[in-house]
Amino acid sequence: MEQCPICLNKCKSNMWSRDRKYLDCPQCGKYTADAKIEMLIGRRRLTQRQKANISGWLAENEGYEITSENLDNFLIKLKLPSFIDRADSLLCHIAARSDFAGASIQFDKSFISRAWCVNEEELQAVTDYLITTKRIFVIIESQIWLNKYKVLANGWIRLEELSKTNSKSSQGFVAMCFSDDLKSLYEEAIAPAISDAGYLPHKVDLREHNDKIDDEIIAQIRRSKFVVADFTRHRGGVYFEAGFAKGLGLEVFWLCEKDDLKNLHFDIRQYYFIEWTNDNKEELKRRLTLRIEGLFGKGPEKS
């Protein structure tokens, strides 16, 4: 056992190669990192909030690989979600771990990360809100790790509301690397596929948005019916946007350039990917249109 460099809890660790290791932390979850991750974290003198945000992100994106590059360009710049979003995230986590409605589950360290909290005291503020709104019931013991949590009827109703938030939306959000050489992918395949299915494609393509998560992106994902995510070049922002959409219960359509599939983070390889090459964009468009229509039917914008 060694110490997690993010939350400082004891965790399991194995070297995958000379320069990369695998960590299994009770709070941050399972992730991989540069073998010198402790030194990388130590040099940056991260605040408690930055570490809590990274822990929350890792917990929601199992298998993520921390590198020096994405640590500087993405992870340390993560914004704290709204209080309501954090409460909803914790509620979803408790519900997902419950075998059935009415079941109680015992506290564990993952509650702290799922609510993007710095410590147990901040977690208490989030759970107090869920208790006050009658979404959960907590059997409080002498020590927090003995507490038991149960989702109440109001909590299940809230979860149903979250799953229906975007049922009337006609927008499809596109998450991808918007470098110049990938513009044709959007213009010739992704956007036409969404339009042909009867929905409105939406992208945030300003260059500074690559690997940057801001309020506009979060708001647009919330307004969308689904997300089309192309992982070619493996931008950290695309991983975040797809993970955030999954957390909201939105459908994600997974794309990647054929030769880049081998570089996907292992935690998302379980999903069905539509692969593409530069000479088969028309086939990509056709397959993506069929996938969208197959799940949602023809959209309201279909001519």
Secondary structure as the mmCIF struct_conf table of DSSP 4:
data_model
#
loop_
_struct_conf.conf_type_id
_struct_conf.id
_struct_conf.beg_label_comp_id
_struct_conf.beg_label_asym_id
_struct_conf.beg_label_seq_id
_struct_conf.end_label_comp_id
_struct_conf.end_label_asym_id
_struct_conf.end_label_seq_id
STRN STRN1 GLU A 2 GLN A 3
TURN_TY1_P TURN_TY1_P1 PRO A 5 CYS A 7
STRN STRN2 LYS A 10 SER A 17
TURN_TY1_P TURN_TY1_P2 ARG A 18 ASP A 19
STRN STRN3 ARG A 20 CYS A 25
TURN_TY1_P TURN_TY1_P3 PRO A 26 CYS A 28
STRN STRN4 GLY A 29 ASP A 34
TURN_TY1_P TURN_TY1_P4 ALA A 35 LYS A 36
HELX_RH_AL_P HELX_RH_AL_P1 ILE A 37 ARG A 44
TURN_TY1_P TURN_TY1_P5 ARG A 45 ARG A 45
HELX_RH_AL_P HELX_RH_AL_P2 GLN A 48 GLU A 60
BEND BEND1 ASN A 61 ASN A 61
TURN_TY1_P TURN_TY1_P6 GLU A 62 GLY A 63
STRN STRN5 GLU A 65 ILE A 66
HELX_RH_AL_P HELX_RH_AL_P3 SER A 68 ASN A 73
TURN_TY1_P TURN_TY1_P7 PHE A 74 PHE A 74
HELX_RH_3T_P HELX_RH_3T_P1 LEU A 75 LYS A 77
HELX_LH_PP_P HELX_LH_PP_P1 LEU A 78 SER A 82
HELX_RH_AL_P HELX_RH_AL_P4 PHE A 83 ARG A 97
BEND BEND2 ASP A 99 PHE A 100
TURN_TY1_P TURN_TY1_P8 ALA A 101 GLY A 102
STRN STRN6 SER A 104 GLN A 106
TURN_TY1_P TURN_TY1_P9 LYS A 109 LYS A 109
HELX_RH_AL_P HELX_RH_AL_P5 SER A 110 ARG A 114
TURN_TY1_P TURN_TY1_P10 ALA A 115 TRP A 116
BEND BEND3 VAL A 118 ASN A 119
HELX_RH_AL_P HELX_RH_AL_P6 GLU A 120 THR A 132
TURN_TY1_P TURN_TY1_P11 THR A 133 LYS A 134
BEND BEND4 ARG A 135 ARG A 135
STRN STRN7 ILE A 136 ILE A 139
BEND BEND5 SER A 142 GLN A 143
HELX_RH_3T_P HELX_RH_3T_P2 ILE A 144 LEU A 146
STRN STRN8 LYS A 148 VAL A 151
HELX_RH_AL_P HELX_RH_AL_P7 ALA A 153 LYS A 164
TURN_TY1_P TURN_TY1_P12 THR A 165 LYS A 168
STRN STRN9 GLN A 171 ALA A 175
HELX_RH_3T_P HELX_RH_3T_P3 ASP A 180 LEU A 182
HELX_RH_AL_P HELX_RH_AL_P8 LYS A 183 LEU A 185
HELX_RH_PI_P HELX_RH_PI_P1 TYR A 186 ILE A 190
HELX_RH_AL_P HELX_RH_AL_P9 ALA A 191 ASP A 196
TURN_TY1_P TURN_TY1_P13 ALA A 197 GLY A 198
STRN STRN10 LEU A 200 LYS A 203
HELX_RH_3T_P HELX_RH_3T_P4 ARG A 207 HIS A 209
TURN_TY1_P TURN_TY1_P14 ASN A 210 ASP A 211
HELX_RH_AL_P HELX_RH_AL_P10 ASP A 215 ARG A 223
BEND BEND6 LYS A 225 LYS A 225
STRN STRN11 PHE A 226 ASP A 230
TURN_TY1_P TURN_TY1_P15 THR A 232 ARG A 233
HELX_RH_AL_P HELX_RH_AL_P11 GLY A 236 GLY A 247
TURN_TY1_P TURN_TY1_P16 LEU A 248 GLY A 249
STRN STRN12 GLU A 251 GLU A 257
HELX_RH_3T_P HELX_RH_3T_P5 LYS A 258 ASN A 263
BEND BEND7 LEU A 264 LEU A 264
HELX_RH_3T_P HELX_RH_3T_P6 PHE A 266 ILE A 268
TURN_TY1_P TURN_TY1_P17 ARG A 269 GLN A 270
BEND BEND8 TYR A 271 TYR A 271
STRN STRN13 PHE A 273 TRP A 276
TURN_TY1_P TURN_TY1_P18 ASN A 278 ASP A 279
HELX_RH_AL_P HELX_RH_AL_P12 LYS A 281 PHE A 296
BEND BEND9 LYS A 298 LYS A 298
TURN_TY1_P TURN_TY1_P19 PRO A 300 GLU A 301
#
